[in-house]
Amino acid sequence: MKRYIIQRDLPNVGKANAEQLRATTDASNAALDQLAPKVQWVESYLMDDQSYCVYLAENEEVIREHGRLSGIPVGEIAEVKRIINPIKG
């Protein structure tokens, strides 16, 4: 599977409370269950009005289908070509 970064425009997501975030993750997980094993959610980074989500997926189309099923908007999708960090260099 390929690794992707998905940018989502989500107004006030950085200020969402635990209940609001739980509703979003529940919707995401339900969609993931329907699409398994074609897509996996790794983690998300929340900013004020955006999130950046890391997914493993067969292709971009399955990520867009996840967005449709979950009701969570999908903005730009970028495939990760390489990963570097202080340990791997």
Helices and strands as residue ranges (DSSP letters): E 2-9, G 13-15, H 18-35, E 39-46, E 50-57, H 60-70, E 77-79
